[in-house]
């Protein structure tokens, strides 16, 4: 599958980890293409993500979990509207996920030294469902630019090749 930042014209190729997260992989694969506004992590460090409405027939179990994602990991998280509703998260009032009872976070980790801990909630395990196999270096450069230059107007997209 392809993961891309549209405005920056950068993409990478990832493979599904069907053997480790089969339920999550099936849910994501069947829902592709997926995408939306991109955000850069505030707490987890080297992560970009998009927030989506739920798309799985049933919420995937915590299969292949991690709190220390490595470069190239694609992770799946689920949050309630109240978990992402505080001002400290920095989401604008008109953010597309506002008002949804449940929010799915699809993330790409692009560099080392990530730790999924949140000051409000503690540990935040994610499901590792994919791994980048080509183009991570280009994507990491674009993610660093996103961190420094800003994410407004940029989108993160996941699609079949």
MARBADO-510020 format. One record per atom (N, C-alpha, C): atom name; residue in one letter; x, y, z. Coordinates in steps of 0.05 Angstrom, whole numbers, plus 32768, in hexadecimal, padded with zeros to 4 digits. Atoms other than C-alpha are relative to their C-alpha. Layout:
BEGIN
{pt 'CA', 'A', {X, Y, Z}} ...
// end
This chain:
BEGIN
{pt 'N', 'X', {8011, 7FE8, 8000}} {pt 'CA', 'X', {8000, 8000, 8000}} {pt 'C', 'X', {8011, 8019, 8000}} {pt 'N', 'X', {7FF2, 7FE7, 8001}} {pt 'CA', 'X', {8014, 8049, 7FF9}} {pt 'C', 'X', {7FF7, 8012, 8016}} {pt 'N', 'X', {8006, 7FEC, 7FEC}} {pt 'CA', 'X', {8018, 807D, 8030}} {pt 'C', 'X', {800C, 801A, 7FF5}} {pt 'N', 'X', {7FF6, 7FE7, 800D}} {pt 'CA', 'X', {801E, 80C5, 8017}} {pt 'C', 'X', {7FF8, 8019, 800F}} {pt 'N', 'X', {8005, 7FE4, 7FF8}} {pt 'CA', 'X', {8021, 810E, 8029}} {pt 'C', 'X', {7FFB, 800F, 7FE6}} {pt 'N', 'X', {8008, 7FF6, 801A}} {pt 'CA', 'X', {7FFB, 812E, 7FEF}} {pt 'C', 'X', {800E, 801A, 7FF9}} {pt 'N', 'X', {7FF5, 7FE5, 8006}} {pt 'CA', 'X', {8012, 8177, 7FF3}} {pt 'C', 'X', {801E, 7FFF, 7FFC}} {pt 'N', 'X', {7FE3, 8003, 8003}} {pt 'CA', 'X', {805B, 8163, 7FFB}} {pt 'C', 'X', {8008, 7FED, 7FEA}} {pt 'N', 'X', {7FFA, 8012, 8016}} {pt 'CA', 'X', {8056, 8130, 7FC3}} {pt 'C', 'X', {8012, 7FE9, 8007}} {pt 'N', 'X', {7FEF, 8015, 7FF6}} {pt 'CA', 'X', {8077, 80FA, 7FEC}} {pt 'C', 'X', {7FEF, 7FE7, 8007}} {pt 'N', 'X', {800E, 8019, 7FF8}} {pt 'CA', 'X', {8063, 80B1, 7FF4}} {pt 'C', 'X', {8015, 7FEB, 8007}} {pt 'N', 'X', {7FF0, 8018, 7FFA}} {pt 'CA', 'X', {807E, 8070, 800F}} {pt 'C', 'X', {7FEF, 7FE8, 7FFC}} {pt 'N', 'X', {800E, 801A, 8004}} {pt 'CA', 'X', {806B, 8027, 8006}} {pt 'C', 'X', {8002, 7FF1, 801A}} {pt 'N', 'X', {8001, 8010, 7FE8}} {pt 'CA', 'X', {8055, 7FFC, 8040}} {pt 'C', 'X', {7FF3, 7FE5, 7FFA}} {pt 'N', 'X', {800D, 801A, 8001}} {pt 'CA', 'X', {8042, 7FB4, 804A}} {pt 'C', 'X', {7FEF, 7FFC, 8019}} {pt 'N', 'X', {8011, 8006, 7FE9}} {pt 'CA', 'X', {800A, 7F9B, 8076}} {pt 'C', 'X', {800D, 7FE9, 8010}} {pt 'N', 'X', {7FF6, 8015, 7FEF}} {pt 'CA', 'X', {801D, 7F70, 80B1}} {pt 'C', 'X', {7FEA, 7FEC, 8007}} {pt 'N', 'X', {8017, 8013, 7FFD}} {pt 'CA', 'X', {7FE6, 7F3D, 80A6}} {pt 'C', 'X', {8005, 7FEA, 8014}} {pt 'N', 'X', {7FFA, 8016, 7FEE}} {pt 'CA', 'X', {800A, 7F08, 80CE}} {pt 'C', 'X', {8000, 8009, 801E}} {pt 'N', 'X', {7FFF, 7FF7, 7FE4}} {pt 'CA', 'X', {800E, 7F34, 810D}} {pt 'C', 'X', {7FE7, 8010, 8009}} {pt 'N', 'X', {8017, 7FF0, 7FF9}} {pt 'CA', 'X', {7FD0, 7F60, 8109}} {pt 'C', 'X', {7FEA, 7FFB, 7FEB}} {pt 'N', 'X', {8012, 8007, 8016}} {pt 'CA', 'X', {7F9F, 7F3B, 80DB}} {pt 'C', 'X', {7FE5, 800F, 8001}} {pt 'N', 'X', {801A, 7FF3, 7FFF}} {pt 'CA', 'X', {7F5F, 7F5B, 80F4}} {pt 'C', 'X', {8002, 801D, 7FF9}} {pt 'N', 'X', {7FFC, 7FE3, 8006}} {pt 'CA', 'X', {7F7A, 7FA2, 80F1}} {pt 'C', 'X', {8006, 8003, 7FE2}} {pt 'N', 'X', {7FF9, 7FFE, 801D}} {pt 'CA', 'X', {7F99, 7F96, 80AC}} {pt 'C', 'X', {7FE8, 7FFD, 7FEF}} {pt 'N', 'X', {8018, 8004, 8010}} {pt 'CA', 'X', {7F58, 7F7C, 8091}} {pt 'C', 'X', {7FEE, 8018, 8001}} {pt 'N', 'X', {8011, 7FE9, 7FFE}} {pt 'CA', 'X', {7F32, 7FB7, 80AC}} {pt 'C', 'X', {800B, 8018, 7FF0}} {pt 'N', 'X', {7FF4, 7FEA, 800F}} {pt 'CA', 'X', {7F63, 7FEA, 808F}} {pt 'C', 'X', {7FFE, 7FFA, 7FE2}} {pt 'N', 'X', {7FFF, 8007, 801D}} {pt 'CA', 'X', {7F6A, 7FC6, 804C}} {pt 'C', 'X', {7FE4, 8004, 7FF3}} {pt 'N', 'X', {801C, 7FFE, 800B}} {pt 'CA', 'X', {7F1E, 7FC2, 8042}} {pt 'C', 'X', {7FF6, 801C, 8000}} {pt 'N', 'X', {8009, 7FE4, 7FFF}} {pt 'CA', 'X', {7F16, 800C, 8052}} {pt 'C', 'X', {8010, 8013, 7FEE}} {pt 'N', 'X', {7FEF, 7FEE, 8011}} {pt 'CA', 'X', {7F4D, 8027, 8024}} {pt 'C', 'X', {7FF1, 8009, 7FE7}} {pt 'N', 'X', {7FEC, 7FED, 7FF6}} {pt 'CA', 'X', {7F57, 805C, 800C}} {pt 'C', 'X', {7FF5, 800F, 8019}} {pt 'N', 'X', {8006, 7FF1, 7FE8}} {pt 'CA', 'X', {7F59, 8082, 804E}} {pt 'C', 'X', {8013, 8018, 8002}} {pt 'N', 'X', {7FEE, 7FE9, 7FFD}} {pt 'CA', 'X', {7F74, 80C6, 805E}} {pt 'C', 'X', {7FF1, 8018, 800A}} {pt 'N', 'X', {800C, 7FE8, 7FF6}} {pt 'CA', 'X', {7F69, 810B, 8079}} {pt 'C', 'X', {8017, 8013, 8009}} {pt 'N', 'X', {7FEC, 7FED, 7FF6}} {pt 'CA', 'X', {7F8C, 8146, 8099}} {pt 'C', 'X', {8015, 7FF2, 8010}} {pt 'N', 'X', {7FEA, 800D, 7FF2}} {pt 'CA', 'X', {7FD0, 8134, 80B4}} {pt 'C', 'X', {8007, 8011, 8018}} {pt 'N', 'X', {7FF6, 7FF3, 7FE8}} {pt 'CA', 'X', {7FEA, 8145, 80F9}} {pt 'C', 'X', {801B, 7FF4, 8007}} {pt 'N', 'X', {7FE7, 800A, 7FF6}} {pt 'CA', 'X', {802F, 813E, 8117}} {pt 'C', 'X', {7FFD, 7FFC, 801E}} {pt 'N', 'X', {8003, 8007, 7FE4}} {pt 'CA', 'X', {8033, 811D, 815B}} {pt 'C', 'X', {800C, 8016, 8012}} {pt 'N', 'X', {7FF7, 7FEE, 7FEC}} {pt 'CA', 'X', {803B, 8148, 8198}} {pt 'C', 'X', {800E, 7FF1, 8017}} {pt 'N', 'X', {7FF6, 800F, 7FEA}} {pt 'CA', 'X', {804A, 8112, 81CB}} {pt 'C', 'X', {8012, 7FE8, 7FF7}} {pt 'N', 'X', {7FF2, 8019, 8008}} {pt 'CA', 'X', {8062, 80D4, 81A5}} {pt 'C', 'X', {801A, 8005, 7FF0}} {pt 'N', 'X', {7FE8, 7FF7, 800E}} {pt 'CA', 'X', {809A, 80FA, 8180}} {pt 'C', 'X', {7FFE, 7FFE, 7FE2}} {pt 'N', 'X', {7FFC, 8001, 801D}} {pt 'CA', 'X', {80A7, 80E2, 8139}} {pt 'C', 'X', {7FE9, 7FF1, 7FF2}} {pt 'N', 'X', {8019, 800C, 800A}} {pt 'CA', 'X', {8060, 80D3, 8122}} {pt 'C', 'X', {7FF0, 8015, 7FF1}} {pt 'N', 'X', {8015, 7FF0, 800D}} {pt 'CA', 'X', {8030, 80EF, 80EF}} {pt 'C', 'X', {7FE7, 7FEE, 7FFF}} {pt 'N', 'X', {8019, 8010, 7FFF}} {pt 'CA', 'X', {7FE7, 80D9, 80EF}} {pt 'C', 'X', {7FE9, 8010, 7FF4}} {pt 'N', 'X', {8019, 7FF5, 8007}} {pt 'CA', 'X', {7FA1, 80E6, 80D6}} {pt 'C', 'X', {7FEA, 7FF4, 8011}} {pt 'N', 'X', {8016, 8009, 7FEF}} {pt 'CA', 'X', {7F60, 80E1, 80FD}} {pt 'C', 'X', {7FE8, 7FFB, 7FEE}} {pt 'N', 'X', {8015, 8009, 8012}} {pt 'CA', 'X', {7F27, 80BB, 80DC}} {pt 'C', 'X', {7FE8, 7FF6, 8010}} {pt 'N', 'X', {8016, 800D, 7FF3}} {pt 'CA', 'X', {7EE1, 80A4, 80EC}} {pt 'C', 'X', {8004, 7FE2, 8000}} {pt 'N', 'X', {7FFC, 801D, 7FFF}} {pt 'CA', 'X', {7EDD, 805A, 80FF}} {pt 'C', 'X', {7FF8, 7FF4, 7FE5}} {pt 'N', 'X', {8006, 800D, 801A}} {pt 'CA', 'X', {7EDE, 802D, 80C1}} {pt 'C', 'X', {7FFF, 7FE2, 8002}} {pt 'N', 'X', {8001, 801D, 7FFD}} {pt 'CA', 'X', {7EE4, 7FE6, 80DC}} {pt 'C', 'X', {7FE4, 7FF7, 8009}} {pt 'N', 'X', {801A, 800B, 7FF7}} {pt 'CA', 'X', {7EA5, 7FBB, 80E5}} {pt 'C', 'X', {7FFF, 7FFE, 801E}} {pt 'N', 'X', {7FFD, 8001, 7FE3}} {pt 'CA', 'X', {7EBD, 7FB0, 812C}} {pt 'C', 'X', {801C, 800A, 8007}} {pt 'N', 'X', {7FE6, 7FF6, 7FF8}} {pt 'CA', 'X', {7EF6, 7FD1, 8151}} {pt 'C', 'X', {8015, 7FE9, 8003}} {pt 'N', 'X', {7FEC, 8015, 7FFE}} {pt 'CA', 'X', {7F36, 7FA8, 8148}} {pt 'C', 'X', {800B, 7FFD, 801D}} {pt 'N', 'X', {7FF4, 8004, 7FE5}} {pt 'CA', 'X', {7F53, 7F88, 8188}} {pt 'C', 'X', {801D, 800B, 7FFF}} {pt 'N', 'X', {7FE5, 7FF6, 7FFE}} {pt 'CA', 'X', {7F97, 7FA0, 81A0}} {pt 'C', 'X', {8014, 7FEA, 7FF8}} {pt 'N', 'X', {7FEE, 8015, 800A}} {pt 'CA', 'X', {7FBF, 7F70, 8174}} {pt 'C', 'X', {801A, 800E, 7FF7}} {pt 'N', 'X', {7FE5, 7FF6, 8006}} {pt 'CA', 'X', {800A, 7F7A, 8169}} {pt 'C', 'X', {8004, 801C, 800C}} {pt 'N', 'X', {7FFE, 7FE5, 7FF3}} {pt 'CA', 'X', {800C, 7FB3, 819C}} {pt 'C', 'X', {801C, 8009, 8004}} {pt 'N', 'X', {7FE6, 7FF4, 7FF9}} {pt 'CA', 'X', {8045, 7FE3, 81A9}} {pt 'C', 'X', {7FFB, 801A, 800E}} {pt 'N', 'X', {7FFE, 7FE4, 7FF6}} {pt 'CA', 'X', {8055, 8020, 81D2}} {pt 'C', 'X', {801A, 800C, 7FF8}} {pt 'N', 'X', {7FE6, 7FF6, 800A}} {pt 'CA', 'X', {8099, 8028, 81B0}} {pt 'C', 'X', {8003, 7FFA, 7FE2}} {pt 'N', 'X', {7FFE, 8005, 801D}} {pt 'CA', 'X', {808D, 802B, 8165}} {pt 'C', 'X', {801B, 8008, 7FF5}} {pt 'N', 'X', {7FE6, 7FFB, 800D}} {pt 'CA', 'X', {80CA, 8029, 8138}} {pt 'C', 'X', {7FFB, 800E, 7FE5}} {pt 'N', 'X', {8003, 7FF3, 801A}} {pt 'CA', 'X', {80D7, 804F, 80F7}} {pt 'C', 'X', {7FF3, 7FED, 7FEB}} {pt 'N', 'X', {800E, 8010, 8015}} {pt 'CA', 'X', {80A8, 8037, 80C0}} {pt 'C', 'X', {7FE7, 7FF2, 800A}} {pt 'N', 'X', {8019, 800D, 7FF5}} {pt 'CA', 'X', {8071, 801C, 80EF}} {pt 'C', 'X', {7FE8, 8011, 7FF8}} {pt 'N', 'X', {801B, 7FF4, 8004}} {pt 'CA', 'X', {8029, 802A, 80DB}} {pt 'C', 'X', {7FF0, 7FF6, 8018}} {pt 'N', 'X', {800F, 8007, 7FE8}} {pt 'CA', 'X', {7FFD, 802B, 8119}} {pt 'C', 'X', {7FE3, 8009, 7FFE}} {pt 'N', 'X', {801C, 7FFB, 7FFE}} {pt 'CA', 'X', {7FB3, 802A, 8127}} {pt 'C', 'X', {7FF9, 8005, 801D}} {pt 'N', 'X', {8009, 7FF9, 7FE5}} {pt 'CA', 'X', {7F95, 804C, 8164}} {pt 'C', 'X', {7FE2, 8007, 7FFF}} {pt 'N', 'X', {801C, 7FF7, 7FFE}} {pt 'CA', 'X', {7F4D, 8059, 817B}} {pt 'C', 'X', {7FFE, 8011, 8019}} {pt 'N', 'X', {8005, 7FED, 7FEA}} {pt 'CA', 'X', {7F39, 8094, 81A6}} {pt 'C', 'X', {7FE3, 8007, 8001}} {pt 'N', 'X', {801B, 7FF5, 7FFE}} {pt 'CA', 'X', {7EF8, 80AE, 81C1}} {pt 'C', 'X', {8002, 801E, 7FFC}} {pt 'N', 'X', {8000, 7FE3, 8005}} {pt 'CA', 'X', {7EE3, 80F5, 81B3}} {pt 'C', 'X', {800B, 8010, 8018}} {pt 'N', 'X', {7FF6, 7FF2, 7FE8}} {pt 'CA', 'X', {7EF3, 8109, 81FB}} {pt 'C', 'X', {801E, 7FFE, 8003}} {pt 'N', 'X', {7FE3, 8004, 7FFE}} {pt 'CA', 'X', {7F3A, 80ED, 81F7}} {pt 'C', 'X', {800E, 8015, 7FEF}} {pt 'N', 'X', {7FF3, 7FEC, 8011}} {pt 'CA', 'X', {7F4A, 811E, 81BF}} {pt 'C', 'X', {7FF3, 801B, 8001}} {pt 'N', 'X', {8010, 7FE7, 7FFF}} {pt 'CA', 'X', {7F1D, 8156, 81D5}} {pt 'C', 'X', {800D, 8017, 8010}} {pt 'N', 'X', {7FF5, 7FEA, 7FF0}} {pt 'CA', 'X', {7F4A, 817E, 8204}} {pt 'C', 'X', {8011, 8013, 7FF0}} {pt 'N', 'X', {7FF2, 7FEB, 800E}} {pt 'CA', 'X', {7F6A, 81BF, 81EE}} {pt 'C', 'X', {801E, 7FF9, 7FFE}} {pt 'N', 'X', {7FE3, 8006, 8000}} {pt 'CA', 'X', {7FB0, 81A3, 81FE}} {pt 'C', 'X', {8009, 7FF1, 7FE8}} {pt 'N', 'X', {7FF9, 800F, 8018}} {pt 'CA', 'X', {7FAD, 8177, 81C0}} {pt 'C', 'X', {8004, 8012, 7FE8}} {pt 'N', 'X', {7FFB, 7FED, 8015}} {pt 'CA', 'X', {7FAC, 81B4, 8193}} {pt 'C', 'X', {7FEF, 7FFD, 7FE7}} {pt 'N', 'X', {8011, 8003, 8017}} {pt 'CA', 'X', {7F75, 819F, 8163}} {pt 'C', 'X', {7FEE, 8018, 7FFE}} {pt 'N', 'X', {8012, 7FE9, 8005}} {pt 'CA', 'X', {7F4F, 81D9, 8144}} {pt 'C', 'X', {7FE3, 7FF9, 8004}} {pt 'N', 'X', {801C, 8005, 7FFB}} {pt 'CA', 'X', {7F05, 81E0, 8153}} {pt 'C', 'X', {7FF2, 7FF3, 7FE8}} {pt 'N', 'X', {800D, 800C, 8017}} {pt 'CA', 'X', {7EF3, 81CE, 810B}} {pt 'C', 'X', {800D, 7FE7, 7FF6}} {pt 'N', 'X', {7FF4, 801A, 8009}} {pt 'CA', 'X', {7F1E, 818F, 8108}} {pt 'C', 'X', {7FEB, 7FEC, 7FFA}} {pt 'N', 'X', {8014, 8013, 800A}} {pt 'CA', 'X', {7EF9, 8159, 80E3}} {pt 'C', 'X', {7FF8, 7FEB, 8015}} {pt 'N', 'X', {8007, 8016, 7FED}} {pt 'CA', 'X', {7EFB, 8127, 811E}} {pt 'C', 'X', {7FF0, 800A, 8017}} {pt 'N', 'X', {8010, 7FF5, 7FE9}} {pt 'CA', 'X', {7ED8, 8157, 814F}} {pt 'C', 'X', {7FE4, 7FF6, 7FFF}} {pt 'N', 'X', {801B, 8009, 7FFE}} {pt 'CA', 'X', {7E96, 813C, 8167}} {pt 'C', 'X', {7FFB, 7FE3, 7FFA}} {pt 'N', 'X', {8003, 801C, 8005}} {pt 'CA', 'X', {7EA2, 80F4, 8153}} {pt 'C', 'X', {8003, 7FF1, 801A}} {pt 'N', 'X', {7FFF, 8010, 7FE7}} {pt 'CA', 'X', {7E95, 80C1, 818A}} {pt 'C', 'X', {801A, 7FF0, 8002}} {pt 'N', 'X', {7FE8, 8010, 8002}} {pt 'CA', 'X', {7ED0, 8098, 8173}} {pt 'C', 'X', {8011, 800A, 7FE9}} {pt 'N', 'X', {7FEE, 7FF6, 8014}} {pt 'CA', 'X', {7F0E, 80AC, 814C}} {pt 'C', 'X', {8016, 7FEA, 7FFC}} {pt 'N', 'X', {7FEA, 8012, 8006}} {pt 'CA', 'X', {7F40, 807E, 8128}} {pt 'C', 'X', {8018, 8011, 7FF7}} {pt 'N', 'X', {7FE7, 7FF2, 8005}} {pt 'CA', 'X', {7F88, 8096, 8124}} {pt 'C', 'X', {8011, 7FEC, 7FF0}} {pt 'N', 'X', {7FED, 8010, 800F}} {pt 'CA', 'X', {7FB3, 8079, 80EC}} {pt 'C', 'X', {801A, 8010, 7FFE}} {pt 'N', 'X', {7FE6, 7FF2, 7FFC}} {pt 'CA', 'X', {7FFC, 808B, 80F7}} {pt 'C', 'X', {8017, 7FF3, 7FF2}} {pt 'N', 'X', {7FE6, 8008, 800C}} {pt 'CA', 'X', {8040, 8086, 80D6}} {pt 'C', 'X', {8016, 800A, 8013}} {pt 'N', 'X', {7FE9, 7FF9, 7FF0}} {pt 'CA', 'X', {807E, 8086, 8102}} {pt 'C', 'X', {8018, 8001, 7FED}} {pt 'N', 'X', {7FEB, 7FFD, 8014}} {pt 'CA', 'X', {80BA, 80A0, 80DB}} {pt 'C', 'X', {801C, 8002, 800B}} {pt 'N', 'X', {7FE6, 7FFE, 7FF5}} {pt 'CA', 'X', {80F4, 80A3, 810B}} {pt 'C', 'X', {8000, 7FF0, 801A}} {pt 'N', 'X', {7FFD, 8010, 7FE7}} {pt 'CA', 'X', {810F, 8081, 814B}} {pt 'C', 'X', {7FF7, 8010, 8019}} {pt 'N', 'X', {8004, 7FF4, 7FE5}} {pt 'CA', 'X', {8104, 808F, 8195}} {pt 'C', 'X', {7FE3, 800A, 8005}} {pt 'N', 'X', {801C, 7FFA, 7FFB}} {pt 'CA', 'X', {80B8, 808F, 8198}} {pt 'C', 'X', {7FF6, 7FF2, 8019}} {pt 'N', 'X', {800B, 800C, 7FE8}} {pt 'CA', 'X', {8092, 8082, 81D8}} {pt 'C', 'X', {7FE3, 8009, 8002}} {pt 'N', 'X', {801D, 7FFA, 8000}} {pt 'CA', 'X', {8046, 807E, 81D9}} {pt 'C', 'X', {7FF6, 8004, 801C}} {pt 'N', 'X', {800A, 7FF8, 7FE5}} {pt 'CA', 'X', {8038, 80A1, 821B}} {pt 'C', 'X', {7FF4, 801B, 7FFD}} {pt 'N', 'X', {800E, 7FE7, 8001}} {pt 'CA', 'X', {8007, 80D9, 8225}} {pt 'C', 'X', {7FFD, 800B, 801C}} {pt 'N', 'X', {8001, 7FF4, 7FE5}} {pt 'CA', 'X', {8009, 8109, 825F}} {pt 'C', 'X', {7FE4, 7FFF, 800D}} {pt 'N', 'X', {801B, 8002, 7FF5}} {pt 'CA', 'X', {7FBD, 8106, 8267}} {pt 'C', 'X', {7FF7, 7FE4, 8006}} {pt 'N', 'X', {800B, 801A, 7FFF}} {pt 'CA', 'X', {7FB2, 80BC, 825D}} {pt 'C', 'X', {8013, 7FE9, 8007}} {pt 'N', 'X', {7FEC, 8016, 7FFB}} {pt 'CA', 'X', {7FF3, 8095, 8268}} {pt 'C', 'X', {8007, 7FF2, 7FE6}} {pt 'N', 'X', {7FF8, 8010, 8017}} {pt 'CA', 'X', {8008, 805D, 8239}} {pt 'C', 'X', {7FEA, 7FFF, 7FEC}} {pt 'N', 'X', {8013, 8001, 8016}} {pt 'CA', 'X', {7FE6, 805D, 81F5}} {pt 'C', 'X', {800A, 7FEB, 7FEC}} {pt 'N', 'X', {7FF7, 8014, 8013}} {pt 'CA', 'X', {7FF3, 801A, 81D3}} {pt 'C', 'X', {7FF2, 8002, 7FE5}} {pt 'N', 'X', {800B, 8000, 801B}} {pt 'CA', 'X', {7FE9, 8017, 8188}} {pt 'C', 'X', {8004, 7FE5, 7FF3}} {pt 'N', 'X', {7FFE, 8019, 8010}} {pt 'CA', 'X', {7FDF, 7FDE, 8157}} {pt 'C', 'X', {8012, 8005, 7FE9}} {pt 'N', 'X', {7FEE, 7FFE, 8017}} {pt 'CA', 'X', {8019, 7FD6, 8127}} {pt 'C', 'X', {7FF4, 7FEE, 7FEA}} {pt 'N', 'X', {800D, 800F, 8015}} {pt 'CA', 'X', {7FF6, 7FC1, 80E6}} {pt 'C', 'X', {800F, 8001, 7FE5}} {pt 'N', 'X', {7FF1, 7FFE, 8019}} {pt 'CA', 'X', {8028, 7FD5, 80B0}} {pt 'C', 'X', {801C, 8009, 8005}} {pt 'N', 'X', {7FE4, 7FF8, 7FFE}} {pt 'CA', 'X', {8071, 7FE3, 80A2}} {pt 'C', 'X', {8008, 800C, 7FE5}} {pt 'N', 'X', {7FF6, 7FF4, 8019}} {pt 'CA', 'X', {8090, 8012, 806F}} {pt 'C', 'X', {8017, 7FF0, 7FF6}} {pt 'N', 'X', {7FEB, 8010, 800C}} {pt 'CA', 'X', {80BC, 7FEB, 803F}} {pt 'C', 'X', {8010, 800F, 7FEB}} {pt 'N', 'X', {7FF1, 7FF0, 8014}} {pt 'CA', 'X', {80D1, 8022, 800E}} {pt 'C', 'X', {7FF8, 801D, 8003}} {pt 'N', 'X', {8005, 7FE4, 8000}} {pt 'CA', 'X', {80D7, 806D, 8011}} {pt 'C', 'X', {7FFE, 800E, 801B}} {pt 'N', 'X', {8002, 7FF4, 7FE5}} {pt 'CA', 'X', {80DB, 8078, 805C}} {pt 'C', 'X', {8013, 8019, 8002}} {pt 'N', 'X', {7FEE, 7FE9, 7FFE}} {pt 'CA', 'X', {8117, 80A7, 8054}} {pt 'C', 'X', {7FF4, 801A, 7FF4}} {pt 'N', 'X', {800E, 7FE9, 800C}} {pt 'CA', 'X', {80F0, 80D6, 8025}} {pt 'C', 'X', {7FE9, 8009, 8012}} {pt 'N', 'X', {8017, 7FFA, 7FF0}} {pt 'CA', 'X', {80B3, 80D2, 8051}} {pt 'C', 'X', {8009, 800D, 801A}} {pt 'N', 'X', {7FF6, 7FF4, 7FE7}} {pt 'CA', 'X', {80DC, 80E1, 8090}} {pt 'C', 'X', {8009, 801D, 7FFC}} {pt 'N', 'X', {7FF8, 7FE5, 8006}} {pt 'CA', 'X', {80F9, 811F, 806F}} {pt 'C', 'X', {7FE7, 8012, 7FFE}} {pt 'N', 'X', {8019, 7FF1, 8002}} {pt 'CA', 'X', {80B2, 8136, 805E}} {pt 'C', 'X', {7FF2, 8004, 801B}} {pt 'N', 'X', {800B, 7FFE, 7FE5}} {pt 'CA', 'X', {809B, 8127, 80A5}} {pt 'C', 'X', {800E, 8015, 8011}} {pt 'N', 'X', {7FF0, 7FEB, 7FF2}} {pt 'CA', 'X', {80D3, 8152, 80C1}} {pt 'C', 'X', {7FF8, 801C, 7FF7}} {pt 'N', 'X', {8009, 7FE6, 800B}} {pt 'CA', 'X', {80BD, 818A, 8093}} {pt 'C', 'X', {7FE5, 8007, 800A}} {pt 'N', 'X', {801A, 7FFC, 7FF5}} {pt 'CA', 'X', {8076, 8181, 80AA}} {pt 'C', 'X', {8001, 800A, 801D}} {pt 'N', 'X', {7FFC, 7FF8, 7FE4}} {pt 'CA', 'X', {808E, 8187, 80F3}} {pt 'C', 'X', {8008, 801E, 8001}} {pt 'N', 'X', {7FF4, 7FE5, 7FFE}} {pt 'CA', 'X', {80B5, 81C7, 80E5}} {pt 'C', 'X', {7FEF, 8015, 7FF1}} {pt 'N', 'X', {800E, 7FED, 8011}} {pt 'CA', 'X', {808B, 81E8, 80AE}} {pt 'C', 'X', {7FE2, 8001, 8006}} {pt 'N', 'X', {801D, 8001, 7FFA}} {pt 'CA', 'X', {8045, 81D2, 80C5}} {pt 'C', 'X', {7FF1, 7FED, 7FEF}} {pt 'N', 'X', {8010, 8014, 800D}} {pt 'CA', 'X', {800F, 81A2, 80B1}} {pt 'C', 'X', {7FE8, 800B, 7FF2}} {pt 'N', 'X', {8018, 7FF5, 800C}} {pt 'CA', 'X', {7FD8, 81D1, 809B}} {pt 'C', 'X', {8000, 7FFC, 7FE2}} {pt 'N', 'X', {8003, 8005, 801D}} {pt 'CA', 'X', {7FBE, 81BE, 8056}} {pt 'C', 'X', {800C, 7FE6, 7FF6}} {pt 'N', 'X', {7FF4, 801A, 8008}} {pt 'CA', 'X', {7FE2, 817B, 8056}} {pt 'C', 'X', {7FEE, 7FE9, 8008}} {pt 'N', 'X', {8010, 8018, 7FFA}} {pt 'CA', 'X', {7FC0, 8137, 8054}} {pt 'C', 'X', {8012, 7FE7, 8000}} {pt 'N', 'X', {7FF3, 801A, 7FFF}} {pt 'CA', 'X', {7FD7, 80F1, 8065}} {pt 'C', 'X', {7FEC, 7FEC, 7FF5}} {pt 'N', 'X', {8012, 8012, 800E}} {pt 'CA', 'X', {7FBB, 80BB, 8038}} {pt 'C', 'X', {800C, 7FE4, 8000}} {pt 'N', 'X', {7FF9, 801C, 8002}} {pt 'CA', 'X', {7FBD, 806F, 8039}} {pt 'C', 'X', {7FEF, 7FF4, 7FE9}} {pt 'N', 'X', {800F, 800B, 8016}} {pt 'CA', 'X', {7FAA, 804B, 7FF9}} {pt 'C', 'X', {800E, 7FE6, 7FF5}} {pt 'N', 'X', {7FF6, 8019, 800D}} {pt 'CA', 'X', {7FB2, 8009, 7FD3}} {pt 'C', 'X', {8011, 8008, 7FE9}} {pt 'N', 'X', {7FF0, 7FFC, 8018}} {pt 'CA', 'X', {7FE8, 8005, 7F9F}} {pt 'C', 'X', {7FF6, 7FEF, 7FE9}} 
// end
